[in-house]
Amino acid sequence: MSTQHDCGLRILAIEMSGEHAGFCHLAGDGIEEVDFAHPPRATGPAFSLLGDLLSRRGNPDLIAIGLGPGSYNGLRVAISMAEGLRISTGARVTGRCSFAGLPE
């Protein structure tokens, strides 16, 4: 998917609160999404997928974490990822209600 935006920020969304998880990287040159299965207690592949995404798209300026409702373990992993990136890149971090928690 290729869409343009002009806010000047590189935004990374991390959603890990459900059995299906994903990352979305939004920058001026478009959007890239990575979706994957996230079974309980199987977090290793997520770190590799995130590393691959960031090597292609660059470090974010802002990280948005999906806060659930959903898996407590998934939320802890997402916060750990965001905190590590915040420390290493200086990106700002914010939490947002996961789409799974919105009324249909």
SVG drawing of the C-alpha trace seen along z (x, -y; Angstrom):
<svg xmlns="http://www.w3.org/2000/svg" viewBox="-21 -18 41 37">
<polyline fill="none" stroke="black" stroke-width="0.4" points="0.0,0.0 1.4,-3.4 -0.1,-6.5 1.4,-10.0 1.2,-12.2 2.8,-15.5 3.1,-15.8 6.9,-15.3 7.0,-12.6 7.9,-8.9 5.3,-7.1 5.5,-3.5 2.4,-1.8 2.8,1.4 -0.2,3.6 0.5,6.8 -2.6,7.2 -4.2,10.0 -3.5,13.3 -2.9,11.3 -0.3,8.6 1.4,6.1 3.5,3.0 2.7,0.0 5.3,-2.5 4.0,-5.8 6.3,-8.3 6.2,-10.9 7.1,-8.2 4.2,-5.9 3.0,-3.2 4.3,0.3 2.4,2.8 3.7,6.0 1.0,8.4 1.8,11.7 0.3,14.3 1.2,13.7 0.4,16.8 0.8,16.5 4.3,16.6 5.8,16.6 7.4,13.1 10.7,13.9 9.6,13.5 8.1,10.1 11.5,8.6 13.0,9.9 10.1,8.6 10.4,5.1 14.1,5.0 13.6,5.8 10.9,3.1 13.1,0.5 16.1,1.4 13.9,0.8 12.0,-2.3 14.2,-4.0 13.7,-4.9 10.5,-6.5 10.0,-9.9 6.8,-8.8 5.7,-5.3 2.1,-4.5 1.3,-1.4 -2.0,0.4 -3.1,0.6 -5.7,3.3 -8.0,4.7 -6.2,8.0 -3.2,9.9 -1.2,8.7 1.9,10.4 1.5,8.8 1.1,5.3 4.3,5.9 6.2,6.8 4.9,3.8 5.9,1.5 9.4,3.1 9.9,2.6 8.7,-1.0 10.9,-1.8 14.0,-0.3 13.4,-2.3 12.7,-5.5 16.0,-5.1 18.0,-4.3 16.4,-6.8 14.8,-9.5 11.4,-8.8 8.3,-10.0 5.9,-7.2 2.2,-7.3 -0.5,-4.7 -3.8,-4.4 -6.8,-2.1 -6.4,0.9 -8.8,1.1 -10.0,4.4 -11.4,2.4 -13.5,0.0 -17.2,0.7 -18.1,2.1"/>
</svg>
